[in-house]
Amino acid sequence: MAETIQVEDTEVKVVRPKWYKRLWQWWLSLFIEEYELTVWFHSETVEHTDGLKTIKRSSKVFMLKDIDKKTPTHITGKDIFNKSFEIKTVEPFDYQLRKLK
C-alpha cells in the first residue's frame, strides 16, 4: 500500500510495512528495554580567596539498551546500537539512570 504525497516541488512515495511486519515490530518492542544514563563528571575545582572550594561538573547523556554493571566508579553495558559501552574512573561520579521502556 503506497501513498504519494507532495513535498515542495517533488512527489514522494511513502511505503508502509505490511500489517504483519508492523505487528512483529510492536511485539518485539514490548521486550526491548531502553535506558537514559546521565553522568556528571568532575571538570574543575575552583578555590576562592576565602578558602571555599567549588567543584564544577559537566554532564553527558547516553542511551543504553542493557546495563551489566553499575557502581559509583564503573558502568558497563550496551548502547542502543548494540556496541559495548563502558565508563570507568578513579574518582566516583554522579549518575542518574532512567528506564524509558
C-alpha positions in Angstrom: 0.0 0.0 0.0 1.9 3.1 -1.2 0.8 6.6 -0.7 2.0 9.6 -2.7 2.4 13.0 -1.1 3.6 16.3 -2.5 6.7 17.9 -0.7 7.6 21.3 -2.2 8.0 20.6 -6.0 8.6 16.8 -5.8 6.4 13.8 -5.3 7.4 11.4 -2.5 6.1 7.8 -2.3 5.5 6.7 1.2 5.5 2.9 1.7 4.2 1.5 5.0 5.3 -2.0 6.0 2.8 -4.8 5.8 0.5 -5.3 8.8 2.2 -8.5 9.9 5.6 -6.7 9.9 4.2 -3.8 12.0 2.7 -6.4 14.4 6.0 -8.2 14.7 7.8 -4.9 15.4 5.3 -4.0 18.1 5.6 -7.4 19.7 9.4 -7.1 19.9 9.1 -3.6 21.3 7.4 -5.0 24.3 10.5 -6.9 25.4 13.2 -4.3 24.5 14.3 -2.0 27.3 15.9 1.4 26.9 17.7 3.5 29.5 18.9 7.1 29.6 22.1 7.4 31.6 23.2 10.9 32.6 26.7 11.1 34.1 28.2 14.2 35.8 32.0 14.2 35.6 34.2 16.3 37.8 35.6 19.0 35.4 37.4 21.5 37.6 37.8 22.7 41.2 37.7 26.5 41.8 39.3 27.7 45.1 38.0 31.1 46.3 40.1 33.6 48.3 38.2 32.9 51.5 39.2 29.2 51.3 35.9 27.9 49.9 36.2 25.3 47.2 33.6 24.9 44.4 33.5 21.8 42.2 32.3 22.3 38.6 30.8 19.3 36.9 30.0 18.6 33.2 27.2 16.2 32.2 26.9 13.7 29.3 23.8 11.7 28.3 24.0 8.2 26.9 21.2 6.0 25.5 21.6 2.3 26.6 19.6 -0.9 26.0 21.4 -3.1 28.5 23.3 -2.5 31.7 25.6 -5.2 33.1 27.4 -3.4 36.0 26.9 -0.2 37.8 29.0 1.1 40.6 30.0 4.7 41.6 33.2 4.3 39.5 32.3 1.8 36.8 29.4 1.3 34.5 29.2 -1.2 31.6 26.6 -2.3 29.2 25.4 -2.0 25.5 24.3 1.2 23.8 21.2 1.4 21.5 23.4 0.5 18.5 24.4 -2.8 20.2 28.0 -1.5 20.8 29.9 -2.1 24.1 29.7 0.7 26.5 32.0 1.4 29.5 32.8 4.3 31.8 35.5 3.7 34.4 37.0 6.4 36.6 39.3 6.6 39.6 37.1 9.1 41.4 33.4 8.3 42.0 31.0 10.1 39.7 27.3 11.0 40.0 24.8 9.5 37.6 21.1 9.2 37.0 19.6 6.2 35.3 16.1 6.4 33.9 14.2 3.5 32.3 12.4 4.7 29.2 10.8 1.5 28.1 
